[in-house]
Amino acid sequence: MKILRCLVSGFFSQAARYHYTGKYVTVKEEFPFNVYKGSVIMYKKDYPKWVIFTEAMQDSIRDISVIEPHWLYELAPHYYEFGT
């Protein structure tokens, strides 16, 4: 958990939530992305609800880590407000 929280503190601006359309949507800008074909998450039955990523390509995100949404408010209060 400590490693994931560390990643969130560095990649807080690259957070996304799972959308009912089957894509991930970035939290702030609401850009839709697919999961990169080579990602392990691509083969999960149920996608995680909240993730951070290190790279966004044209239509997909890669290097994904599963996070807890409250970590965003805890670790980046200057960037996120409750309810965003």
N, C-alpha and C positions, 0 to 999 in steps of 0.2 A: 504494500500500500504506500509506503514512503516513497518508493521510486515513482509510482504513478502520480502522486501528489507533486513531486518534483517536476515531472513532465508537464503537468497542468500549469505550474507556476511559470514555465517557459513558453508553453504553446497555448496559453489561455485564449488568445485571439483566433486560434484555429480549432474551435470547438464546433461540434455539429450534433444535431439530434435526429433520430430516425423519424421519418415522415410516413404517413399511411400510403403514400404513392410508391414506397419501396426505395426511396432515395434518402440520402442524408441532406439536411438543410443546415447551413451555417447559422449560428445563433444570432449574430449581429446583422449580417447583410441578407440573410435568407437565400443564399445561392444554393441551388440543388446540385448534388453530386451523386454519382454511383460509387460503389466500392471498386477499387482497382481489382482487375481480374486475378492477379497473383496473390491477393490478400487471403489469409486463412479465414478471415471473417466471411468471405464470399461463400464459403461452404458450410456455414452454420445454418441450422434450421431456423432459428430465431435470431435476427440481428440485435445487437445491443442497442439500448435506447439512446445513450450518450457516448460520444467519442471525441478524442482529439486526433489530429493528423499532422504530419510534418510536411506533406507535399500535396498540392492540388494541381492536377493536370487539367486538360481541357474540360473533361466531364467527369473526372473521377478523383478520389482521394486515396492516398496510400500511407503506409507506415502508421497504422491506426492503433490506438490504445483505448480501451474501455475505461470510462470514468464515471464518477458520481456527480450529478449536476450541482450539488451544493458546494463542491470543491471550487467551482468557478467563482461563486460569491465570496467564499472564504479566502481564496488565494489571489483573486484579482478584483477586489472591491472597487478599485479605481476605474475598471473597464466595464464591469457589469453592475446593473442595479437589479434588485429582486423584481422578478416579473419579466425580465427581458429574455 
